[in-house]
């Protein structure tokens, strides 16, 4: 017999992200629009740092000011052990709609180096003027520099990565490039980001990189965030297509005379990182 098949896996997926799975359970108040919820979730995941042990690689000529040395050693030890670094992140991690331009554009996190908890928000360590700039991958933490908070367009960060760990960003290098027609200044980059435009970077003559963080979309959201959101939306659609294409085999041993089948997506919670607001 022919069956009427009803399913909406994307709706089930968003329900998981919003409530049962992550955001509301972690204390956040997500948007109502499903697409907005997906963007908020992946934007948050992008800004968090998975708590896994990593090798700490420190750039040549790295200098740590004496006033934050204890905090620097604390963070370094946590990175090596795989301790959650959330208390050292920006307090903007509490805002689902905040777009971290430095992270989205260049793939670089900044960590505060306080050694005691904030009085009004003990979930975070005290904020510091100098902050640690770090690029993370699954195995390594690349300690780039310690700079003043807010110095987010300083191209020395990219120069340091290029001169110390060029292999780690080789996928962003523009091959056969001769050079930029016009030098891009730090002020230019600040203006570009404000307009939600990304720029290429030339850390040395003839060496050109596309943004190592994937860059920004016209809305200001990180391109990697949008790509992740779209990927899972398409994945849910693919799952539905597989069921429809194989419905005869699926229903072969089903004893049902209603002529209707309802499918619901159930999410394995171990697949996704646990979010926690506080």
C-alpha positions in Angstrom: 0.0 0.0 0.0 1.0 3.6 -0.4 1.9 5.6 2.7 1.6 9.2 3.5 5.0 10.0 5.0 5.4 13.0 7.3 8.7 14.2 8.8 10.5 17.4 9.5 14.0 16.6 10.6 15.1 20.2 10.5 12.4 21.1 12.9 13.5 18.3 15.2 17.1 19.4 14.9 16.2 23.0 15.9 14.1 21.7 18.8 17.2 19.9 20.0 19.5 22.9 19.6 17.0 25.2 21.3 15.8 23.3 24.3 16.3 19.6 24.9 19.8 19.5 23.6 21.7 22.7 24.3 20.8 26.4 24.5 17.9 26.7 26.9 19.3 23.9 29.1 22.5 25.9 29.3 20.7 29.0 30.5 20.4 30.9 27.2 17.3 32.5 25.7 17.5 31.7 22.0 15.6 33.3 19.2 12.3 32.1 17.9 13.1 31.8 14.2 14.6 28.3 13.4 17.3 29.7 11.2 18.3 32.2 13.8 18.5 29.5 16.4 20.9 27.5 14.2 23.1 30.5 13.6 23.2 31.3 17.4 24.1 27.8 18.2 27.0 27.5 15.8 28.2 31.1 16.6 28.4 30.0 20.2 30.2 26.8 19.4 32.6 28.7 17.2 33.6 31.0 20.1 34.0 28.2 22.7 37.2 26.2 22.9 36.8 22.4 23.3 38.4 21.4 26.6 41.0 18.8 25.3 44.7 18.6 26.1 46.9 20.4 23.6 50.5 21.0 22.9 51.5 24.6 23.7 53.6 26.2 21.0 55.1 29.6 21.8 56.2 32.0 19.2 59.8 33.2 19.0 60.4 36.5 20.6 57.2 36.0 22.7 57.2 38.3 25.7 55.0 38.2 28.7 54.6 41.3 30.9 55.4 40.7 34.5 52.0 41.9 35.7 50.2 39.0 33.9 52.9 36.3 34.3 51.0 34.3 36.9 47.8 34.5 34.8 49.7 33.4 31.7 51.2 30.4 33.5 47.7 29.5 34.8 46.2 29.6 31.3 49.1 27.7 29.8 48.8 24.9 32.3 45.0 24.7 31.6 45.6 24.4 27.9 48.1 21.6 28.4 45.7 19.7 30.7 42.6 20.4 28.7 40.8 22.4 31.3 37.8 24.5 30.3 39.0 28.0 29.2 35.6 29.6 29.3 36.3 31.6 32.5 39.1 33.3 30.6 37.0 34.2 27.5 35.2 37.4 26.9 32.1 37.9 28.9 30.4 38.4 25.5 30.2 34.6 25.5 26.9 35.1 27.4 25.5 36.9 24.3 24.3 34.5 21.6 24.2 37.3 19.0 27.7 38.6 19.5 30.0 38.3 16.5 33.7 38.0 17.4 35.4 39.8 14.4 38.9 38.7 15.3 37.9 35.1 15.6 35.7 35.1 12.5 38.3 36.9 10.4 41.6 35.5 11.5 40.7 32.5 13.7 42.3 33.9 16.8 41.0 33.8 20.3 41.9 36.2 23.1 42.1 35.1 26.7 42.2 37.2 29.8 45.0 36.5 32.2 43.4 37.3 35.6 44.1 35.0 38.5 41.1 35.7 40.7 37.4 35.6 39.9 35.3 38.7 39.1 33.3 39.7 42.1 30.1 40.5 40.2 30.4 37.4 38.0 32.5 34.7 39.6 32.1 32.5 36.5 34.9 34.5 34.9 38.4 35.5 35.9 39.2 39.2 36.3 39.6 41.1 33.1 43.2 42.2 32.1 44.5 44.9 29.8 47.0 42.7 28.2 45.4 39.6 26.8 46.8 36.4 25.3 46.2 35.9 21.5 46.0 32.2 20.6 45.1 30.1 17.6 43.8 26.6 18.4 43.5 23.4 16.4 42.6 19.9 17.6 46.1 19.2 18.8 48.0 22.5 19.3 47.6 25.9 20.8 49.7 28.5 19.1 50.6 31.2 21.6 51.0 34.2 19.3 51.5 37.2 21.5 50.3 39.2 24.4 48.7 42.5 23.4 46.5 45.2 24.8 42.8 44.3 24.8 41.1 45.8 21.7 44.1 45.6 19.5 42.2 43.3 17.2 43.4 44.4 13.8 47.2 44.3 14.4 48.6 42.3 11.5 51.6 41.4 13.5 49.4 38.4 14.7 49.4 37.0 11.1 53.0 37.8 10.6 53.9 35.9 13.8 51.8 32.9 12.7 53.4 33.0 9.2 57.0 33.2 10.5 56.5 30.5 13.2 53.9 28.1 12.0 53.2 28.8 8.3 52.3 25.1 7.8 49.3 25.6 10.2 47.7 28.1 7.8 49.0 26.8 4.5 45.4 26.1 3.3 44.7 29.9 3.3 47.8 30.9 1.4 47.1 32.3 -2.1 49.5 30.4 -4.4 51.3 32.2 -7.3 50.4 35.6 -5.8 52.7 38.5 -6.7 51.5 40.9 -4.1 48.7 43.3 -3.2 48.2 46.3 -5.4 48.0 48.5 -2.3 49.2 47.8 1.2 46.5 47.1 3.7 46.8 48.9 7.0 45.5 47.9 10.4 43.1 50.8 10.1 41.9 49.5 6.8 41.1 46.2 8.3 39.1 47.8 11.1 37.1 49.7 8.5 36.6 46.6 6.4 35.3 44.6 9.4 33.0 47.4 10.3 31.5 47.1 6.8 31.5 43.3 7.1 34.1 42.9 4.4 37.2 40.8 4.7 40.7 41.5 3.2 43.7 39.6 2.2 46.8 39.9 4.3 50.4 40.2 3.1 52.7 39.4 6.1 55.8 39.7 3.8 56.2 40.8 0.2 54.7 38.4 -2.2 53.1 36.2 0.5 49.3 36.5 0.5 46.8 34.9 2.8 43.0 34.8 2.7 41.5 35.2 6.2 42.6 32.3 8.4 39.3 32.5 10.2 37.3 32.2 6.9 36.1 35.8 7.1 32.7 37.5 7.5 29.4 37.4 5.7 27.5 40.6 4.7 25.4 40.3 7.8 28.6 40.3 10.0 28.2 36.7 11.0 31.3 34.5 10.5 31.4 32.6 7.3 32.3 29.4 9.1 29.2 29.8 11.3 26.9 30.1 8.3 28.6 27.2 6.6 28.1 25.0 9.6 24.5 26.0 10.0 23.8 25.3 6.3 25.6 22.0 6.4 23.3 20.6 9.1 20.2 22.0 7.4 21.2 20.2 4.2 22.1 17.1 6.2 18.6 16.9 7.7 17.1 17.2 4.2 19.4 14.4 3.0 18.2 12.1 5.7 14.6 12.8 4.7 15.4 12.1 1.0 17.0 8.7 2.0 13.8 7.7 3.8 11.6 8.7 1.0 13.8 6.9 -1.6 13.8 3.7 0.5 10.2 3.8 1.8 9.3 0.5 0.2 12.1 -1.4 2.0 11.4 0.5 5.3 7.7 -0.4 5.2 8.1 -4.0 4.0 7.6 -5.5 7.5 5.4 -2.8 9.0 1.9 -3.8 9.9 -0.1 -0.6 9.6 -3.4 0.0 7.9 -3.6 3.8 8.6 -1.6 4.7 5.5 0.4 7.2 7.5 3.9 7.1 8.8 5.5 9.7 11.0 9.3 9.9 11.4 11.1 11.9 14.1 14.8 12.7 14.4 16.4 11.8 17.7 19.8 13.3 18.4 22.7 11.5 20.1 23.7 14.0 22.7 27.2 12.7 22.8 27.8 14.0 19.3 27.7 17.7 20.2 29.7 19.6 22.8 27.9 20.5 26.0 27.2 24.3 26.3 27.0 26.0 29.6 26.2 29.6 30.1 27.4 30.2 33.6 
